[in-house]
Amino acid sequence: MINYYTIGQRVKEARKKKHLSQADLAEAVEKSTSYISYMETGLKCMSLETLVDVANALDVSADYILADCIKDRKSGSAGMP
């Protein structure tokens, strides 16, 4: 199970560290500001392509954004399904 809220919070944290607004990030990844807002609150999930674009725009790795966001369905712990 993927925790989209946690992914969004990681993106938000990285965005704020770079002193970017949601509009700045949206422009960098060619998405709408509302898309960024929904993604940061976990209401929308990113495609793999958008994940890479966001990670590049924020100068972080995709691993940083995804770390501890995927829970093993059997044990409920973070890890690969």
Residue frames as a rotation matrix with the C-alpha (Angstrom) as fourth column:
MET 1
0.583 0.813 0.000 0.00
0.813 -0.583 0.000 0.00
0.000 0.000 -1.000 0.00
ILE 2
-0.428 -0.732 0.530 1.35
0.737 -0.622 -0.264 3.41
0.523 0.278 0.806 -0.95
ASN 3
0.152 0.402 -0.903 1.02
0.845 -0.527 -0.093 6.35
-0.513 -0.749 -0.420 1.42
TYR 4
0.086 -0.059 0.995 0.37
0.840 -0.533 -0.104 9.25
0.536 0.844 0.004 -0.96
TYR 5
0.959 0.257 0.120 0.05
0.143 -0.803 0.578 11.73
0.245 -0.537 -0.807 1.91
THR 6
0.560 -0.815 -0.145 3.61
0.283 0.024 0.959 11.00
-0.779 -0.578 0.244 3.06
ILE 7
-0.131 -0.564 0.815 4.89
0.981 0.043 0.187 11.31
-0.140 0.825 0.548 -0.51
GLY 8
0.462 0.416 0.783 3.17
0.578 -0.811 0.090 14.68
0.673 0.411 -0.615 -0.80
GLN 9
0.984 -0.108 -0.140 4.61
0.059 -0.544 0.837 15.85
-0.166 -0.832 -0.529 2.50
ARG 10
0.162 -0.975 0.153 8.12
0.670 0.222 0.708 14.92
-0.724 -0.012 0.689 1.34
VAL 11
-0.090 -0.122 0.988 7.60
0.926 -0.376 0.038 16.94
0.367 0.919 0.146 -1.82
LYS 12
0.801 0.471 0.368 6.25
0.300 -0.850 0.434 19.87
0.517 -0.237 -0.822 0.19
GLU 13
0.766 -0.573 -0.291 9.22
0.263 -0.133 0.956 19.75
-0.587 -0.808 0.049 2.57
ALA 14
-0.167 -0.867 0.469 11.73
0.856 0.109 0.506 19.67
-0.490 0.486 0.724 -0.29
ARG 15
0.176 0.322 0.930 9.87
0.794 -0.605 0.059 22.46
0.582 0.728 -0.363 -2.10
LYS 16
0.970 0.236 0.053 9.95
0.151 -0.762 0.630 24.70
0.189 -0.603 -0.775 0.96
LYS 17
0.429 -0.889 -0.158 13.68
0.500 0.089 0.862 24.01
-0.752 -0.449 0.483 1.53
LYS 18
-0.426 -0.559 0.712 14.29
0.899 -0.174 0.402 25.36
-0.101 0.811 0.576 -1.97
HIS 19
-0.533 0.299 -0.791 12.07
0.124 -0.898 -0.423 28.38
-0.837 -0.324 0.442 -1.19
LEU 20
-0.959 0.283 0.019 9.72
0.007 -0.042 0.999 27.56
0.284 0.958 0.039 -4.06
SER 21
-0.366 0.919 0.145 6.01
-0.779 -0.218 -0.587 28.25
-0.508 -0.328 0.796 -4.12
GLN 22
-0.034 0.456 0.889 3.55
0.270 0.861 -0.431 25.68
-0.962 0.225 -0.152 -5.42
ALA 23
0.887 0.371 -0.274 3.25
-0.112 -0.402 -0.909 27.88
-0.447 0.837 -0.315 -8.52
ASP 24
0.150 -0.920 -0.361 7.03
-0.955 -0.229 0.188 27.78
-0.256 0.317 -0.913 -9.03
LEU 25
-0.592 -0.352 0.725 7.09
-0.283 0.933 0.223 23.98
-0.755 -0.073 -0.652 -8.81
ALA 26
0.361 0.822 0.440 4.03
0.273 0.358 -0.893 23.68
-0.892 0.442 -0.096 -11.03
GLU 27
0.781 -0.122 -0.613 5.71
-0.562 -0.565 -0.604 25.76
-0.273 0.816 -0.510 -13.71
ALA 28
-0.226 -0.974 0.009 8.93
-0.906 0.214 0.364 23.73
-0.357 0.074 -0.931 -13.46
VAL 29
-0.775 -0.054 0.630 7.10
-0.004 0.997 0.080 20.42
-0.632 0.060 -0.772 -13.99
GLU 30
-0.856 0.443 -0.268 4.43
-0.419 -0.289 0.861 21.76
0.304 0.849 0.433 -16.36
LYS 31
-0.456 0.764 -0.456 1.51
0.814 0.566 0.135 21.00
0.361 -0.310 -0.880 -14.06
SER 32
0.215 0.603 0.768 -1.15
0.083 -0.795 0.601 23.24
0.973 -0.065 -0.221 -12.54
THR 33
-0.616 -0.381 0.690 -0.83
-0.578 -0.377 -0.724 24.79
0.536 -0.844 0.012 -9.11
SER 34
0.304 0.804 0.510 -3.94
-0.953 0.257 0.163 22.89
0.000 -0.536 0.844 -8.03
TYR 35
0.685 -0.150 -0.713 -2.29
-0.109 0.946 -0.304 19.62
0.721 0.286 0.632 -9.14
ILE 36
-0.422 -0.906 -0.028 0.70
-0.013 0.037 -0.999 20.37
0.906 -0.421 -0.028 -6.87
SER 37
-0.417 0.353 0.838 -1.65
-0.885 -0.366 -0.287 21.21
0.205 -0.861 0.465 -4.00
TYR 38
0.683 0.728 -0.051 -3.63
-0.711 0.679 0.183 17.97
0.168 -0.089 0.982 -4.44
MET 39
0.411 -0.620 -0.668 -0.43
0.076 0.754 -0.653 15.95
0.908 0.217 0.357 -4.74
GLU 40
-0.593 -0.713 0.374 1.06
-0.274 -0.258 -0.926 17.49
0.757 -0.652 -0.042 -1.58
THR 41
-0.278 0.570 0.773 -2.06
-0.956 -0.085 -0.281 16.65
-0.094 -0.817 0.569 0.41
GLY 42
-0.852 -0.173 0.495 -2.21
-0.195 0.981 0.008 13.07
-0.486 -0.090 -0.869 -0.90
LEU 43
0.140 0.990 0.004 -5.39
-0.274 0.043 -0.961 13.58
-0.952 0.133 0.277 -2.94
LYS 44
0.889 0.052 -0.455 -3.65
-0.458 0.127 -0.880 12.94
0.012 0.991 0.137 -6.24
CYS 45
0.461 -0.771 0.440 -0.88
0.257 0.591 0.765 10.48
-0.850 -0.240 0.470 -7.08
MET 46
0.193 -0.513 -0.836 1.94
-0.796 -0.581 0.173 11.25
-0.574 0.632 -0.520 -9.49
SER 47
0.983 -0.059 -0.173 2.88
-0.080 0.713 -0.697 9.29
0.165 0.699 0.696 -12.55
LEU 48
0.480 -0.877 -0.013 6.43
0.760 0.409 0.504 7.94
-0.437 -0.252 0.864 -12.67
GLU 49
-0.033 -0.465 0.884 7.30
0.837 -0.497 -0.231 10.64
0.547 0.732 0.406 -15.21
THR 50
0.574 0.312 0.758 5.98
-0.073 -0.902 0.426 13.39
0.816 -0.299 -0.495 -12.92
LEU 51
0.944 -0.283 -0.172 7.81
0.244 0.244 0.939 11.89
-0.224 -0.928 0.299 -9.93
VAL 52
0.095 -0.959 0.267 11.09
0.983 0.133 0.129 12.13
-0.160 0.250 0.955 -11.84
ASP 53
0.020 -0.028 0.999 10.30
0.520 -0.853 -0.034 15.68
0.854 0.521 -0.002 -12.99
VAL 54
0.869 0.356 0.344 9.44
-0.110 -0.538 0.836 16.77
0.483 -0.764 -0.428 -9.42
ALA 55
0.730 -0.654 -0.197 12.54
0.549 0.391 0.739 15.12
-0.407 -0.647 0.645 -7.97
ASN 56
-0.113 -0.794 0.597 14.74
0.975 -0.205 -0.088 16.84
0.192 0.572 0.797 -10.58
ALA 57
0.257 0.295 0.920 13.07
0.253 -0.940 0.231 20.22
0.933 0.173 -0.316 -10.03
LEU 58
0.925 0.170 0.340 13.66
-0.276 -0.315 0.908 19.92
0.262 -0.934 -0.245 -6.28
ASP 59
0.038 -0.992 -0.122 17.19
-0.686 0.063 -0.725 18.50
0.727 0.111 -0.678 -6.56
VAL 60
-0.095 -0.024 0.995 16.28
-0.831 0.552 -0.066 15.40
-0.548 -0.833 -0.073 -4.57
SER 61
-0.948 -0.218 -0.234 16.22
-0.309 0.809 0.499 11.73
0.080 0.545 -0.834 -5.50
ALA 62
-0.041 0.943 -0.331 13.05
-0.573 0.249 0.781 9.82
0.819 0.222 0.530 -6.24
ASP 63
-0.218 -0.135 -0.967 14.19
0.538 0.809 -0.234 7.54
0.814 -0.571 -0.104 -3.43
TYR 64
-0.988 -0.139 -0.067 14.04
0.137 -0.585 -0.799 10.46
0.072 -0.799 0.598 -0.99
ILE 65
-0.503 0.863 0.053 10.44
-0.826 -0.498 0.264 11.14
0.254 0.089 0.963 -2.00
LEU 66
0.253 0.666 -0.702 9.39
-0.488 0.714 0.502 7.48
0.836 0.215 0.505 -1.84
ALA 67
-0.697 -0.630 -0.342 11.41
-0.061 0.528 -0.847 6.30
0.714 -0.570 -0.407 1.20
ASP 68
-0.952 0.282 -0.116 9.18
0.205 0.311 -0.928 4.72
-0.226 -0.908 -0.354 3.85
CYS 69
-0.491 0.809 -0.322 6.04
-0.800 -0.565 -0.202 5.45
-0.346 0.159 0.925 1.82
ILE 70
0.010 0.448 -0.894 5.38
-0.680 0.658 0.322 1.89
0.733 0.605 0.311 0.65
LYS 71
-0.149 0.014 0.989 4.11
-0.916 0.375 -0.143 -0.58
-0.372 -0.927 -0.043 3.22
ASP 72
-0.922 -0.167 -0.348 4.38
-0.270 0.923 0.272 -4.32
0.276 0.345 -0.897 2.90
ARG 73
-0.062 0.998 -0.031 0.81
-0.725 -0.024 0.689 -5.64
0.686 0.065 0.724 2.70
LYS 74
0.240 0.143 -0.960 1.64
0.282 0.936 0.210 -8.74
0.929 -0.321 0.185 4.73
SER 75
-0.276 -0.461 -0.843 3.58
0.918 0.134 -0.374 -7.23
0.286 -0.877 0.386 7.64
GLY 76
0.789 0.614 -0.008 2.42
0.599 -0.767 0.232 -3.62
0.136 -0.189 -0.973 7.44
SER 77
0.284 -0.769 -0.573 6.02
0.401 -0.447 0.800 -2.43
-0.871 -0.456 0.181 7.62
ALA 78
0.635 -0.145 -0.759 7.75
-0.618 -0.685 -0.386 -0.12
-0.464 0.714 -0.525 5.19
GLY 79
-0.406 -0.781 0.475 9.57
-0.133 0.565 0.815 -1.87
-0.904 0.268 -0.333 2.37
MET 80
-0.726 0.117 -0.677 9.01
-0.685 -0.036 0.728 -3.22
0.061 0.992 0.107 -1.09
PRO 81
0.254 0.920 0.298 5.72
-0.886 0.345 -0.311 -5.06
-0.389 -0.185 0.903 -1.75
